[in-house]
Amino acid sequence: MKYSRTIMSLSPSATLQLSAKAKELKKSGRDIVSLTAGQPDFPTPAPIAQAGIKAIMDGKTGYTPSTGIPELKEAVAESYSLRRNIEWNSSNVVVSCGAKHDLANLVRAAVNPGDRVLLPRPYWVSYPEMVKASGGIPVLPEKRLDPCEILKAADLGAVGLLLNYPSNPSGYVPSSDEMSRIADAIADTDMWVISDDIYEDLVYTEGAVPHILDYRPELSSRTAVVSGVSKTFAMTGWRIGYSLANREWSKLSGILQAHSTSNPCSISQWAALAAVEGKADKEKREMYRSFRDRRDMICSKLSDVEGIQFDRPEGAFYVFPRLPAVNDTAGFCSELLDEEGLAVIPGSAFGAEGYIRLSFAASDDDIREGVNRLNRFLRRRYTV
Ligand SMILES: Cc1ncc(COP(=O)(O)O)c(C=O)c1O
């Protein structure tokens, strides 16, 4: 049988593969510490879980409109109109099976075969494959995103770009000055933007994450905002994300969804509504405080590891140290897992060879033990 050449050119998700391998080894009895998780290690807050249970008991278990129940779409439109000071209504919103699904729909709806799309490094692992799945060509600048890279990409014919702050894998958050210059440069081009804001509520610096729409609200006509409940409300398995975009982009995204998955799970949508309406804000704050404390702890432990360099993450739940003289991080991570039973993700998965990603969405004990194992492994490697 012949398969699609486009789909055969895609790489599997390194993050999902490595988490699965670590789980498998643990199950087989090996002493494994995994710092690979891309999800909170907390249960979904009770008020949200109860809203899901109530939806089941109330029989809200049939198909819903394919882009989501009106109640959730209205709540999302209202909440993000306030947050970003942009007027959005339900017709701008698509509720999907996780933020990843929203991103895939939006990319699919905007990219034609041969289109170039700018993906600043380090990028989230799925962006290049989403672009390629639409027949597009990822444009990967060498340096961190700056106005020159944007203008250069536009000159080379790039049609759009993806932004993700706080960043997975680095936790990086741009300064207001930096974001304002990025927004100005984008405004000088015709490029569309997808702003992946899934970690928007996990920020450890003062104030909110500078957002492109804060500086150039007029870009809302060609900027799609993506977020969801997965990370902030410990709801990764419920699979609810949402996007806000201009009506045409949302309509196309919705048509694609109607012909692929139909609506996201009805029960999850009612549970997500409780989250968006603020019914679990107390629990959200508690989880946030734990992540902030763990961020401080992992940074303090890592600062004792000789040879590595890292920036203190300002958001999300990842730290992204640079290793001393390693240019095959996939091999490095595989040896680290074999020899020390520590699972982390290689920077190559994010287009950043020479780095590794450690998640601090893990228990204090696992974080401590994980960094000890990394330290031991590096010492052995560099002292023989
Ligand atoms: C940057 C980024 N965007 C999107 C997603 C997808 O989120 P969801 O689980 O809601 O699909 C993730 C999950 O790891 C992520 O890290």
Ligand as a Chemical Component Dictionary entry (heavy atoms), coordinates in Angstrom:
data_LIG
# 
_chem_comp.id                   LIG 
_chem_comp.type                 NON-POLYMER 
_chem_comp.pdbx_formal_charge   0 
_chem_comp.three_letter_code    LIG 
# 
loop_
_chem_comp_atom.comp_id 
_chem_comp_atom.atom_id 
_chem_comp_atom.alt_atom_id 
_chem_comp_atom.type_symbol 
_chem_comp_atom.charge 
_chem_comp_atom.model_Cartn_x 
_chem_comp_atom.model_Cartn_y 
_chem_comp_atom.model_Cartn_z 
_chem_comp_atom.pdbx_ordinal 
LIG C1 C1 C 0 3.060  25.152 23.913 1  
LIG C2 C2 C 0 1.910  24.205 23.961 2  
LIG N1 N1 N 0 0.842  24.442 23.183 3  
LIG C3 C3 C 0 -0.209 23.618 23.170 4  
LIG C4 C4 C 0 -0.240 22.499 23.965 5  
LIG C5 C5 C 0 -1.427 21.581 23.875 6  
LIG O1 O1 O 0 -2.316 21.717 24.932 7  
LIG P1 P1 P 0 -3.581 20.758 25.026 8  
LIG O2 O2 O 0 -3.229 19.666 25.966 9  
LIG O3 O3 O 0 -4.691 21.645 25.538 10 
LIG O4 O4 O 0 -3.867 20.245 23.662 11 
LIG C6 C6 C 0 0.843  22.187 24.790 12 
LIG C7 C7 C 0 0.856  20.951 25.592 13 
LIG O5 O5 O 0 1.872  20.437 25.969 14 
LIG C8 C8 C 0 1.938  23.086 24.797 15 
LIG O6 O6 O 0 3.000  22.855 25.588 16 
# 
loop_
_chem_comp_bond.comp_id 
_chem_comp_bond.atom_id_1 
_chem_comp_bond.atom_id_2 
_chem_comp_bond.value_order 
_chem_comp_bond.pdbx_ordinal 
LIG C1 C2 SING 1  
LIG C2 N1 SING 2  
LIG C2 C8 DOUB 3  
LIG N1 C3 DOUB 4  
LIG C3 C4 SING 5  
LIG C4 C5 SING 6  
LIG C4 C6 DOUB 7  
LIG C5 O1 SING 8  
LIG O1 P1 SING 9  
LIG P1 O2 DOUB 10 
LIG P1 O3 SING 11 
LIG P1 O4 SING 12 
LIG C6 C7 SING 13 
LIG C6 C8 SING 14 
LIG C7 O5 DOUB 15 
LIG C8 O6 SING 16 
# 
